[in-house]
Amino acid sequence: MKTLIRTALTAAALATAAAACTSSAQAPVPAKLDLSEDVRLVAYSSCDDMLAGLRQKAAENVGPWGFGGGVQPFAAREMVQSDTAATGKAAPEHSTTNVHEAGVDEPDLVKTDGNRVFIVSNGTLRVIDTATKKVTAKLDLIEKKGRDGGYMGGADLLVSGDRALVVFRGAMPMYKSFAPQMTTSYILVDLAGEPKVIGTVRPQGEHVDARMVGSTVRIVTRSQPDIKFPQPKDQIGEEQLKKINQEVVRQAPADAWLPKIEITDANGTVKKDAVACERVSHPAEYTGASLLTVHSLDLAQGLTAAGTDPISLAADGDTVYGTGQSLYVASNPRWWWPIEPVMIDDAPAATPDSTTATPSASPSGSASGQAPADPATPVDPTPTLSPTPTLSPSKPVIPPEETELHRFDVSQAGAPRYAASGKVPGRLLNQYSLSEFEGNLRVATTLADQKTSSSSVYVLKADSLQKIGEAGGLGKGERIYSVRFIGPIGYVVTFRQVDPLYTLDLRDPAAPKVTGELKITGYSAYLHPAGDGRLIGVGQEASDKGRTLGTQLSLFDVSDPAAPRRLSQMFQKDSGSEAEWDPHAFLYWPKTGLTVIPVTGYQEGKTGAMVMKVDQNGVTRLGMVKHPKQQQKDYAYQPGIQRSMVIGEELWTVSYEGIQVNDMASLNSKAWIPLT
């Protein structure tokens, strides 16, 4: 195969991406989008226009059981050194959250500015001094009542200077007196001196994800219309029940759709508001059954009179991708479920090919998600329906697998501007399936039917989200397991029994081309640039039958796009790594090649953080960091490590139970900071 991308081009692109990992000052400036094109998609002309449109669309899409939802697919940190921290004293070199785009921060469970480490555990924010390894401040963010009260779980953070935004996604206060309640809340904390809450935002709906550029955070939530459908006392047919629901929708007020927001200021004063009609837009096609809302919050300014300055779009979404000037929200197709009644003696419908099914979602809206299912293990992707009065065998009416894409212009201060919507065939793996480059958006999806599947990379004009190019036919009978776009080059891994790593030439947006292919056993679920024509892959080794065997880390030589090859592999049998499905768990320190991934082993003593060194020639295992065993009643367990950070010459690792500090050279333990 002819080489379509020169070695120097590939090496330069990877080197540029790796350089972005080492200095926040060197973050690349994205190409300026041409926003002059008229986009015929904007806001409703009036509240009456909005209500009429939403009622009509929602009535068309409501079913006998209301606004049904399918099972969502699972969703899916660059290392930065800093010279100074908000404390004013020089900070040691340190890693930060592994993010998709340099300069665009993502919420994660731990943050550091080099001088301090911030983490929320069981509803309590802790500030840890990195010099003394001591907790210097605590702040309870969730009310605790009694011995069994409190908050179960963690929270994500965004930090800018002396301000933190704590993201509670579906927080669950646990009290004896009532069942857990799901809420979404964003708590703004002042970290200067003794931490204190200076504002709380509780939006209607669920958290999708957030991105921060500079000190400005864009938060995406989604909500359904607040419409109560009648519960019939007598058994009636689905068609009649659907007609009743349609009539309820046609009578619903505008207030049922407008997302509500509750804001509490530093003095405890509560302000309740809703998104204004003139701030609700819609794409050309929409269902009226879901609204996306984008909130804006400058951490440096705090909560102002504008609140979160929200805008809403009559659309759905589960995947967020951001650049310095664009915020994309994508909606994967829902799994099909039977909706057409048939006679009892009809033959049952075939189940979609289990090897092409996408796993269901975890409740996280960030880059986090659920681990890919073992492709050799049958998976039934059909969601379980609640019993209904007249449920009977049905024929599947399968909607087309299409991913809807919505772009918001966030290049200016204040509220973003809704810019465009579009769609492509198939479903996304996660945010890494999206990449904006030189005014274009690249999108990688897998399209599956009941017999087979294949994947494609589409190139869309970012301004209008109109397709201008396509490279298809990747991994027939397989699905995408990882994607990485680096400058004008794309890498796609598909898997069923073997792992084809595809390289793509994307220099000509109208004619993207597959230039090379590498087939090896197993797969890479996350790809990370390692500079100078090298690519790191984290995933699973597998047998020649496709049965997964354990965690592997691979180093690929991609300097020749026509002939990618694997230089080295590190393998741990019978284990899995959170880095496979959550890139925030992956640590790569370009300065020394230090690479750390958490592993959970099925055997005693195999759980911890695998520490390696990656250089141009291969991967060397340096050792395993383990947290102290914890005793719970009559048994002991090994805590699973979730995150790793470099701070100065030390390696910090985080688990639910605590934070351990190890010497980076010897891996000797230096400190243990309990969180429980």
TIMAR-662398 format. One line per 3 residues: their letters; for each residue x, z, y of C-alpha. Coordinates in pm, 1 decimal, always signed. Each point is the difference from the previous one (the first is absolute). Example, Ala and Ser with C-alpha at 12.3 -4.5 7.8 and 13.67 -1.06 7.14 Angstrom:
2
AS = +1230.0:+780.0:-450.0  +137.0:-66.0:+344.0
//
This chain:
676
MKT = +0.0:+0.0:+0.0  +131.4:-93.4:+343.8  +87.9:+285.0:+230.9
LIR = -243.1:-14.9:+292.4  +129.7:+306.0:+184.7  +370.1:+33.4:+57.7
TAL = +176.6:+313.5:-114.9  +96.8:+84.6:+356.4  -362.8:-12.3:+110.4
TAA = -110.7:+237.0:-276.0  +288.3:+236.8:+57.9  -62.5:+0.8:+373.4
ALA = -367.8:+78.3:-45.6  +71.3:+285.9:-238.7  +277.3:+130.6:+222.5
TAA = -233.8:-3.8:+298.1  -263.7:+195.5:-193.2  +259.2:+250.7:-118.1
AAC = +136.2:+38.4:+352.5  -348.3:+89.9:+115.8  +26.1:+299.3:-232.1
TSS = +289.3:+156.5:+186.4  -88.6:+17.7:+366.0  -327.9:+34.3:+182.0
AQA = +161.7:-166.1:+301.6  +62.1:-313.2:-205.3  -361.7:-52.0:-109.2
PVP = -76.3:-374.5:+21.1  -232.3:-121.3:+273.7  -287.7:-200.8:-152.6
AKL = -64.5:-351.0:+121.4  -262.1:-10.4:+275.4  -331.6:-131.4:-127.8
DLS = -183.3:-268.8:+190.1  -323.6:+171.5:+98.8  -122.8:-280.4:+225.0
EDV = -222.6:-157.2:-266.0  -368.0:+79.0:+50.1  -128.5:+201.5:-294.6
RLV = -377.4:-20.8:-43.4  -46.4:+339.8:-156.1  -34.4:+262.3:+270.0
AYS = -246.5:+282.4:+69.3  -377.4:-9.6:-19.0  -165.6:-101.4:+327.0
SCD = -213.2:+317.7:+14.8  -119.1:+299.6:-199.3  -315.0:-192.6:-93.4
DML = +215.1:-291.8:-121.6  +215.6:+239.5:-200.5  -297.7:+175.2:-158.3
AGL = -172.2:-325.8:-91.9  +315.7:-141.2:-155.6  +88.1:+311.8:-196.7
RQK = -355.4:+47.3:-123.8  -22.5:-358.5:-119.6  +336.0:-0.1:-177.8
AAE = -48.8:+344.0:-152.4  -347.7:-90.8:-127.9  +144.8:-309.0:-165.5
NVG = +263.6:+208.0:-177.1  -181.7:+321.7:-90.7  -83.4:+42.6:-367.9
PWG = -250.5:+204.5:-196.8  +238.6:+295.0:+8.4  +108.4:-31.7:+362.2
FGG = +334.7:-131.6:+124.2  +174.0:-9.5:-336.8  +374.8:+36.3:-20.2
GVQ = +238.0:-122.6:-263.0  +324.6:+150.8:-117.2  +273.4:-76.4:+249.3
PFA = +341.3:-127.1:-115.9  +300.3:+222.6:+52.6  +184.5:-41.5:+310.1
ARE = +370.4:-9.8:-19.3  +981.9:+346.7:+710.7  +266.3:-140.9:+158.3
MVQ = +283.2:+244.5:+56.5  +81.4:+71.2:+363.8  +276.7:+207.2:+151.1
SDT = -48.2:+174.4:+332.0  +254.3:+133.5:+244.3  -216.4:+258.7:+172.2
AAT = -312.0:+195.7:-80.8  -279.3:+141.4:+215.1  +176.4:+335.6:+3.0
GKA = +258.9:-145.2:+236.5  +296.0:+71.2:-226.0  +184.4:-270.5:-189.8
APE = -161.6:-67.5:-335.4  +192.9:-89.9:-313.3  -44.9:-343.6:-148.8
HST = -316.3:+0.5:-205.0  -240.2:-217.8:-188.5  -362.4:-39.0:+99.3
TNV = -313.9:-116.5:-173.7  +44.7:-320.3:-197.3  -229.7:-238.5:+188.2
HEA = -99.7:-362.9:-38.4  +102.1:-114.6:+348.6  +289.6:+146.9:+198.4
GVD = -128.6:+177.4:+310.8  -352.1:+46.4:-139.5  -33.8:+351.5:-142.0
EPD = -239.8:+94.2:-278.0  -158.3:+337.6:-80.1  +176.3:+195.2:-273.5
LVK = +1.5:+351.1:-141.8  +338.1:+93.7:+152.1  +179.2:-98.3:+321.8
TDG = +334.1:+86.7:+156.9  +174.7:-55.9:+331.9  +334.1:+111.9:-143.2
NRV = -15.2:+348.0:+152.6  -339.8:+92.5:-143.2  -204.1:-77.7:-310.0
FIV = -380.0:+0.0:+29.6  -238.1:+34.5:-294.4  -360.8:+104.9:-58.8
SNG = -71.6:+180.2:-326.1  -332.2:+163.4:-94.9  -124.0:-30.9:+356.5
TLR = +308.3:+157.7:+162.5  +245.2:-190.4:+220.9  +358.7:+120.8:-41.8
VID = +296.0:-76.7:+223.8  +340.0:+34.9:-170.7  +331.9:+18.3:+183.9
TAT = +243.3:-233.5:-177.8  +307.1:+199.2:+104.4  -112.7:+339.2:-131.6
KKV = -236.4:-134.6:-273.4  -257.2:+253.3:+121.0  -369.4:-35.0:+84.0
TAK = -8.5:+67.8:+372.4  -371.4:-43.2:+63.7  -333.5:-17.5:-182.1
LDL = -341.8:-110.9:+114.3  -317.0:+32.1:-209.2  -211.0:-311.8:+54.8
IEK = -277.7:+76.6:-247.5  -200.5:+321.5:+15.8  +59.5:+223.4:-299.8
KGR = -274.5:+234.0:-118.7  +64.2:+249.6:-276.9  +231.0:-19.3:-295.5
DGG = -140.4:-329.4:-126.2  -37.0:-164.1:+340.2  +225.8:-249.2:+163.3
YMG = +97.8:-361.9:-29.0  +93.0:-167.6:-325.1  +248.3:-281.8:+47.5
GAD = +232.4:-136.8:+264.5  -32.0:-210.4:+310.6  +187.4:-285.5:+162.0
LLV = +192.3:+16.1:+325.5  +107.9:-216.5:+289.5  +251.2:+152.8:+241.1
SGD = +115.8:-116.3:+342.0  +228.5:+235.0:+191.6  -170.7:+338.9:+18.5
RAL = -340.2:-129.2:-103.7  -137.4:-36.5:-352.3  -320.2:-155.1:-128.3
VVF = -117.2:+156.2:-325.6  -219.8:-228.6:-208.5  -241.0:+173.0:-235.7
RGA = -150.8:-272.9:-217.2  -301.4:+141.6:-177.0  +115.1:+357.6:+57.2
MPM = -160.4:+241.3:-244.1  -49.2:+357.5:+121.7  -62.7:+203.5:-315.4
YKS = -233.9:+294.9:+44.8  -181.7:+203.4:-263.8  -328.8:-36.0:+183.3
FAP = -30.3:-377.9:-16.4  +138.8:-309.9:-167.3  +294.4:-192.2:+149.9
QMT = -97.5:-210.7:+298.1  +172.1:-326.6:+86.9  +99.9:-41.1:+363.5
TSY = +238.1:-214.8:+202.2  +184.7:+160.7:+287.5  +300.9:-62.9:+222.0
ILV = +168.2:+302.5:+153.9  +235.3:-36.4:+297.0  +269.9:+267.7:+5.9
DLA = +247.1:+93.7:+273.3  +332.4:+81.3:-170.4  +185.5:+123.8:+307.5
GEP = +64.7:+369.0:-53.2  -263.4:+164.4:-220.1  -218.4:-281.3:-146.5
KVI = -357.3:-9.0:+127.8  -300.7:-225.6:-43.6  -81.7:-192.7:+316.5
GTV = -276.4:-220.9:-132.9  -201.2:-100.9:-304.9  -178.4:-328.7:-71.1
RPQ = -265.4:-23.3:-270.9  -133.7:-353.7:-35.6  -296.0:-109.9:-205.0
GEH = +105.8:-171.3:-319.5  +317.1:+3.4:-204.2  +363.2:-44.5:+93.7
VDA = +151.3:-336.8:-94.3  +350.7:+21.8:+147.4  +197.8:+32.5:+324.6
RMV = +306.3:-153.5:+165.4  +213.2:+124.0:+289.7  +211.4:-208.0:+238.7
GST = +191.6:+209.1:+251.2  -227.8:+297.6:+55.0  -326.2:-195.6:-34.4
VRI = -195.3:+43.1:-321.7  -267.9:-242.4:-117.4  -235.2:+161.2:-251.9
VTR = -236.2:-206.0:-216.3  -317.6:+154.3:-144.5  -298.2:-157.1:-171.2
SQP = -363.6:+108.0:-15.1  -330.5:-112.1:-144.5  -330.3:+5.0:+188.2
DIK = -153.7:+346.7:+3.7  -324.7:-108.5:-165.1  -195.2:+218.8:-240.2
FPQ = -166.4:-209.0:-269.7  -315.5:+136.8:-169.4  +21.4:+142.1:-350.0
PKD = -309.1:-132.1:-184.1  -185.4:+253.3:-211.3  -137.7:-264.7:-232.1
QIG = +195.5:-258.3:-196.2  -14.8:-332.9:+179.7  +178.3:-328.6:-44.6
EEQ = +327.4:-84.9:+167.4  -150.5:-279.2:+207.4  -267.0:+228.2:+144.8
LKK = +256.8:+273.0:+66.8  +222.3:-252.9:+175.8  -288.2:-110.6:+224.3
INQ = -68.7:+362.4:+94.4  +366.2:+48.4:+94.0  +2.2:-321.4:+202.2
EVV = -296.7:+122.5:+202.0  +177.2:+333.1:+61.4  +304.1:-190.3:+129.3
RQA = -214.5:-215.8:+229.8  -140.2:+315.5:+161.2  +333.4:+184.8:+36.0
PAD = +109.5:+74.4:+359.6  +329.2:-115.9:+150.9  +123.2:+357.2:-21.5
AWL = +8.0:-32.1:-381.5  +289.7:-248.1:+24.5  +196.7:+127.5:+298.7
PKI = +288.7:+217.2:-134.0  -5.4:+358.0:+127.5  +305.9:+191.1:+123.1
EIT = +41.8:+373.2:+58.8  +292.2:+107.6:+217.8  +111.9:+359.2:+53.9
DAN = +247.8:+68.7:+280.1  +263.5:+273.8:+26.3  -257.1:+242.4:+146.4
GTV = -240.8:-47.8:-288.8  -245.6:-208.5:+200.2  -178.8:-247.1:-226.7
KKD = -100.2:-345.4:+119.3  -219.8:-221.9:-216.7  -5.9:-372.0:+64.0
AVA = -60.5:-334.6:-167.7  +151.3:-346.9:+26.7  -183.7:-190.6:+272.6
CER = -196.0:-314.9:-90.3  +220.2:-219.5:+218.6  +302.7:+116.8:-201.4
VSH = -138.6:-128.1:-330.9  +103.3:-350.5:-108.3  -63.0:-211.7:-305.8
PAE = +168.7:-289.1:-180.9  -186.1:-320.8:-75.8  -106.0:+136.4:-340.6
YTG = -77.6:+365.3:-64.8  -233.9:+222.3:-203.4  -109.8:+265.4:+248.3
ASL = +65.4:+261.4:-269.7  +336.5:+122.5:+129.9  +178.0:+54.3:+331.5
LTV = +372.4:+27.2:+61.1  +101.8:+210.6:+298.2  +345.0:-2.9:+161.4
HSL = +88.9:+313.9:+196.7  +294.5:+15.3:+241.6  +188.6:+317.6:+80.3
DLA = +321.7:+37.1:+199.0  +168.6:+313.0:-134.5  +204.0:+35.6:+318.5
QGL = -315.2:+17.3:+216.4  -223.5:+182.2:-246.1  -376.8:-21.7:+15.2
TAA = -111.4:-146.7:+332.4  -342.4:-61.5:+149.3  -18.6:-323.6:-199.6
GTD = +20.9:+196.2:-324.4  +124.7:-237.2:-269.6  -120.0:-309.3:+190.1
PIS = -166.2:-138.8:-316.4  -113.5:-352.4:-75.3  -195.9:-104.6:-308.9
LAA = -35.1:-313.3:-210.6  -289.1:-76.2:-233.9  +222.8:-41.2:-303.6
DGD = +153.7:+188.5:-291.1  +366.0:+72.8:-69.4  +230.9:+196.6:-227.6
TVY = +352.5:-125.7:+78.0  +180.0:+38.6:+333.9  +313.4:-184.7:+110.5
GTG = +153.0:+30.4:+345.1  +267.2:-158.2:+216.5  +101.1:+72.2:+357.6
QSL = -282.3:-212.5:+136.2  -250.6:-54.9:-281.0  -207.1:+228.5:-218.8
YVA = -149.3:-162.1:-309.8  -278.3:+146.9:-210.8  -75.3:-172.4:-328.8
SNP = -297.7:+43.3:-230.8  +57.9:-69.1:-366.6  -292.2:-136.4:-201.2
RWW = -195.6:+268.3:-179.1  -21.3:+0.1:-376.3  -307.4:-183.2:-117.4
WPI = -288.8:+191.5:-148.0  -322.7:-134.3:-161.4  -283.8:-52.2:+244.7
EPV = -220.2:-265.6:-161.7  -260.1:+138.6:-247.9  -36.7:-183.5:-334.8
MID = -189.4:+46.1:-325.3  +110.6:+275.3:-237.1  +105.4:-243.0:-272.8
DAP = +236.4:-200.8:+224.4  +362.1:-3.3:-111.3  +228.7:+234.3:+194.2
AAT = +229.3:-154.4:+254.2  +370.1:-32.5:-68.0  +226.9:+257.3:+159.2
PDS = +271.9:-135.6:+231.3  +340.7:-34.5:-162.6  +141.2:+353.4:-2.5
TTA = +354.8:-120.3:+56.8  -93.5:-144.0:+337.4  -204.6:+291.9:+123.1
TPS = +118.4:+193.8:+300.6  +3.1:+379.6:-35.4  -248.9:+203.5:+199.1
ASP = +92.6:+164.6:+325.0  +136.5:+341.8:+63.6  -160.4:+177.4:+297.1
SGS = +300.4:-78.2:+215.7  -24.3:-250.5:+279.6  +366.2:-17.1:+86.8
ASG = +257.8:-190.3:-193.2  -72.3:+234.6:-286.8  -201.9:-111.0:-305.0
QAP = -58.4:+34.3:-369.3  +263.1:-96.7:-255.5  -49.2:-340.8:-163.0
ADP = -168.3:+30.4:-336.3  +198.3:-83.7:-310.6  -83.3:-370.7:-36.6
ATP = +7.4:+33.3:-378.9  -277.8:+260.4:+13.7  -353.5:-140.8:+36.9
VDP = -162.2:+93.0:+329.0  -370.0:-33.0:+71.7  -24.1:-90.7:+371.6
TPT = -380.5:+28.3:+6.8  -106.4:+299.3:+210.6  -229.6:+255.1:-158.4
LSP = -348.5:-7.0:+149.5  -214.7:+309.2:+32.2  -310.4:+3.8:-222.7
TPT = -296.3:-166.3:+168.6  -372.6:+8.9:-70.9  -16.4:-353.6:-144.2
LSP = +361.4:-83.3:-84.8  +20.6:-274.1:-262.6  +265.4:-240.0:-132.6
SKP = +92.6:-250.6:+270.2  +186.7:-320.8:+52.2  +304.7:+34.5:+224.3
VIP = -29.3:-172.8:+333.8  +363.3:-17.7:+98.5  +74.0:-50.7:+371.0
PEE = +304.9:-211.2:+84.0  +328.1:+189.0:+11.0  +94.2:-24.5:+365.4
TEL = +205.6:+220.9:+227.5  -133.6:+33.7:+353.6  +257.7:+43.5:+276.7
HRF = -53.6:+133.4:+351.7  +260.7:+9.8:+275.3  +3.8:+223.9:+306.1
DVS = +236.9:-57.2:+291.3  +177.5:+332.3:+70.0  +266.8:-134.8:+233.7
QAG = -151.7:+174.4:+303.5  -65.2:+365.8:+77.3  -349.3:+134.1:-53.3
APR = -258.8:-137.6:-235.8  +104.8:-296.0:-216.8  -167.8:-339.2:+26.2
YAA = -177.1:-152.8:-296.4  +165.3:-341.0:-37.0  -91.5:-183.6:-319.8
SGK = -135.3:+10.8:-353.0  +66.6:-215.4:-303.4  +5.3:+4.9:-376.4
VPG = +207.4:-116.6:-295.8  -82.1:-26.6:-372.2  +96.8:+289.0:-226.5
RLL = +84.4:+366.2:+57.5  +293.3:+179.8:+157.0  +226.3:+243.0:-181.7
NQY = +79.3:+210.2:+309.9  +124.7:-31.8:+359.0  +326.3:-156.7:-119.6
SLS = -206.8:-305.4:-94.4  -27.7:-64.3:+376.2  +275.8:-99.7:+241.5
EFE = -10.3:-134.1:+355.1  +295.4:-219.8:+94.1  +51.2:-240.8:+292.0
GNL = -370.4:-23.2:+84.9  -119.5:-36.6:-359.5  -145.2:+238.6:-257.9
RVA = +114.2:-35.5:-360.5  -246.3:+128.5:-262.9  +59.1:+35.5:-376.5
TTL = -303.6:+40.3:-227.2  -101.7:-20.8:-365.6  -313.6:-195.5:-91.4
ADQ = -154.0:+85.5:-337.8  -305.6:-110.3:-191.7  -126.6:+97.9:-344.1
KTS = +257.0:-218.6:-173.8  +322.5:-8.0:+197.3  +174.6:+78.2:+326.7
SSS = +269.1:-132.8:+231.1  +152.9:+95.6:+333.1  +65.7:-179.8:+327.0
VYV = +167.4:+48.8:+336.2  -197.4:-121.1:+300.0  +127.9:-54.9:+352.9
LKA = -253.6:+55.3:+278.2  +32.3:-52.2:+372.4  +1.6:+357.9:+130.2
DSL = -200.0:-83.3:+314.1  -299.6:-141.9:-184.7  +63.8:+97.1:-365.5
QKI = -51.1:-361.4:-100.0  +193.4:-118.8:-305.9  +286.0:-239.8:+64.5
GEA = +191.8:+13.8:-328.2  -16.0:+113.9:-362.2  +226.3:+39.8:-303.8
GGL = -203.5:+61.8:-314.5  +19.3:+16.2:-376.8  +219.1:+309.8:-20.7
GKG = -16.9:+205.6:-321.5  -287.5:-167.4:-182.8  -176.1:+255.7:-216.7
ERI = +172.2:+281.2:+193.1  -54.7:+193.2:+321.1  +220.3:+102.1:+290.3
YSV = +190.2:+326.5:-45.5  +213.5:-9.8:+316.6  +60.6:-211.0:+310.9
RFI = +264.4:+2.3:+270.5  +36.0:-238.3:+292.2  +336.9:+5.8:+175.4
GPI = +25.7:-239.2:+293.2  -64.9:-356.3:-125.1  +28.5:+101.1:-365.9
GYV = -261.7:+142.8:-234.0  +33.0:+181.7:-331.2  -290.8:+41.8:-240.7
VTF = +0.6:+177.9:-337.1  -277.1:-69.3:-251.6  -34.1:+157.9:-342.3
RQV = -185.3:-4.8:-328.5  +270.6:-1.1:-267.5  +307.8:-107.3:+196.1
DPL = +92.9:+36.5:+366.0  +37.7:-324.2:+194.8  +168.5:+69.9:+333.5
YTL = -85.0:-297.5:+221.2  +192.2:-95.5:+313.7  -179.3:-202.6:+267.7
DLR = +121.8:-210.4:+291.7  -234.1:+69.5:+293.5  +195.3:-172.1:+275.9
DPA = -261.9:-273.5:+28.9  -331.0:+190.2:+33.2  -197.9:-312.2:-90.5
APK = +195.4:-57.8:-320.1  +112.4:+327.6:-164.2  +185.0:-61.1:-326.6
VTG = +101.8:+192.5:-308.8  +376.3:-42.8:-27.7  +100.8:+216.9:-293.7
ELK = -125.8:+215.5:-286.2  +153.7:+277.3:-208.8  -166.0:+111.2:-324.9
ITG = +94.2:+340.4:-140.5  -184.9:+268.0:-193.7  -188.4:+260.9:+198.9
YSA = -88.7:-24.7:+365.8  +89.0:+118.9:+349.7  -287.2:+176.8:+178.0
YLH = +191.7:+45.7:+326.7  +268.1:-221.8:+155.2  +246.4:+118.4:+265.5
PAG = +267.7:-197.4:+190.3  +353.9:+121.0:-65.0  +185.2:-239.2:+234.4
DGR = +241.9:-285.7:-65.2  -211.5:-195.1:-251.1  -111.9:+303.6:-200.1
LIG = -346.1:+129.4:-87.3  -92.8:+330.0:-168.7  -297.5:+14.7:-235.7
VGQ = -170.6:+318.2:-125.2  -241.1:-25.4:-290.5  -29.9:+17.9:-377.0
EAS = +201.7:-143.6:-284.4  -221.4:-147.5:-270.6  +19.1:-138.9:-350.3
DKG = -29.4:-372.7:-64.6  -367.9:+72.2:-74.4  -54.7:+146.4:+347.5
RTL = -11.4:+368.0:-102.4  +156.7:+213.8:+274.8  +295.0:+212.7:-110.3
GTQ = +113.6:+200.3:+302.7  +128.1:-3.8:+357.1  +254.3:-261.2:+97.2
LSL = +188.1:-78.4:+319.8  +142.8:-351.7:+22.1  +247.3:-160.8:+237.2
FDV = -61.5:-371.2:+50.6  +237.0:-260.3:+140.6  -224.6:-229.0:+208.0
SDP = +275.9:-167.9:+198.7  -82.4:-326.4:-178.1  -379.4:-37.6:+27.1
AAP = -0.2:-261.5:-276.4  +161.3:+239.3:-246.4  -88.9:+366.9:+55.9
RRL = +162.0:+227.6:-256.0  +11.5:+366.0:-90.1  +342.5:+156.3:+49.8
SQM = -70.8:+351.2:-122.6  -271.2:+224.9:-140.8  -53.1:+375.9:-20.4
FQK = -254.6:+107.7:-262.2  -161.1:+334.2:-92.4  -212.3:-11.9:-311.4
DSG = -354.0:+140.8:-10.7  -35.5:+65.3:+371.5  -173.0:-120.2:+312.7
SEA = +82.4:+9.1:+371.1  -227.1:+55.1:+298.9  +212.7:-260.9:+180.1
EWD = -164.6:-264.0:-220.4  -327.5:+32.2:+187.9  +97.0:+191.9:+315.7
PHA = +301.7:-142.6:+187.6  +16.9:+318.8:+209.9  +154.6:+163.3:-309.0
FLY = +297.0:-240.9:+2.7  +324.9:+88.0:+179.9  +281.5:-245.2:+68.2
WPK = +283.0:+105.4:+233.9  +189.9:-317.4:+99.4  +303.9:+185.6:+131.2
TGL = +106.0:+118.4:-347.9  -237.4:-185.8:-231.3  -161.4:+330.3:-102.6
TVI = -329.7:-77.4:-172.9  -248.1:+262.7:-117.5  -328.4:-34.8:-186.9
PVT = -222.6:+273.3:-144.8  -55.9:-17.4:-376.3  -248.1:+178.3:-221.2
GYQ = +106.7:+13.7:-361.9  -209.7:+59.9:-306.9  +272.5:+218.8:-151.0
EGK = +135.8:+338.6:+103.8  +264.8:-19.0:+273.6  -69.5:-360.7:+97.4
TGA = -194.3:+67.4:+321.6  +172.8:-0.2:+338.3  +167.1:-243.8:+238.9
MVM = +234.5:-261.5:-143.6  +299.5:-42.1:+232.0  +193.3:-328.1:-9.5
KVD = +246.6:-204.8:+199.1  -75.6:-365.9:+60.0  +280.0:-229.7:+114.4
QNG = +50.9:-375.7:-9.1  +99.2:+1.1:-364.8  -241.8:+236.0:-168.4
VTR = -176.6:+333.3:-37.5  +181.7:+322.1:-88.8  -188.7:+311.5:-105.4
LGM = +129.3:+308.6:+183.1  -228.3:+265.3:-145.7  -341.7:+162.8:+4.8
VKH = -133.2:+248.7:+254.8  -252.6:+247.6:-139.3  -204.6:+265.6:+172.5
PKQ = -11.3:+355.0:-138.6  -248.5:+48.3:-281.5  -322.3:+165.0:+107.0
QQK = -189.5:+259.7:-199.8  -376.8:-24.8:-17.9  -170.7:+264.9:-210.7
DYA = +143.1:-40.4:-349.5  +195.3:-323.8:+37.0  +279.4:-148.4:+210.9
YQP = +11.7:-351.1:+141.2  +244.3:-230.4:+175.3  -123.7:-98.9:+349.4
GIQ = -28.8:-370.7:+59.1  +203.2:-121.4:+299.3  -191.4:-219.3:+246.3
RSM = +238.1:-82.8:+286.8  +371.4:-12.0:+78.9  +180.0:+3.6:+335.7
VIG = +358.8:-26.1:+120.5  +87.5:+244.9:+279.3  +367.1:+3.7:+92.7
EEL = +198.1:+41.8:-322.0  -291.1:+152.6:-189.4  -276.3:-128.5:-223.5
WTV = -338.7:+165.4:+59.0  -266.4:-37.1:-270.4  -366.3:+99.5:+27.4
SYE = -256.4:+112.8:-259.6  -332.6:+179.7:+34.5  +177.6:+326.4:-79.0
GIQ = +289.3:-25.2:+243.3  +293.6:-180.3:+159.6  +347.7:+1.3:-151.6
VND = +322.3:-82.7:+182.0  +290.7:-145.2:-199.9  +347.6:-105.1:+101.5
MAS = -8.6:-379.0:+11.3  +345.8:-44.9:-154.9  -6.8:+257.4:-282.5
LNS = -380.1:+41.8:-33.9  +54.7:+375.7:-12.3  -302.0:+199.4:+114.7
KAW = +41.9:+167.9:+341.0  -346.0:+136.5:+82.5  -356.2:+34.6:-128.7
IPL = -287.6:+26.4:+249.2  -327.8:+95.2:-172.9  -327.7:-144.5:+130.9
T = -238.4:+207.8:-209.2
//
